[in-house]
Amino acid sequence: MNFGLLLVNLGLLLVSFGHLLVSFELLFVNLKILFVNLCVLVNSELLLVNFFHFFWAKQAIRVAFICFSLIFRFG
């Protein structure tokens, strides 16, 4: 009788250990998904920064052209 209960408890322990391993695998998968989401967020922010750099570079070129035109028109 006690030997049967011992076997049942060992079986439950193995099942619990299996569930623990699955939980760790799911945690690892969730961490990978979080890392991918962070990479996508960083790429989106870099895309936004690149857009603003392009916008300001375009404005700087426009101002430089206007200054160049004014200098050579009156000089």
Residue pairs with C-beta under 8 A, 6 or more apart in sequence:
none
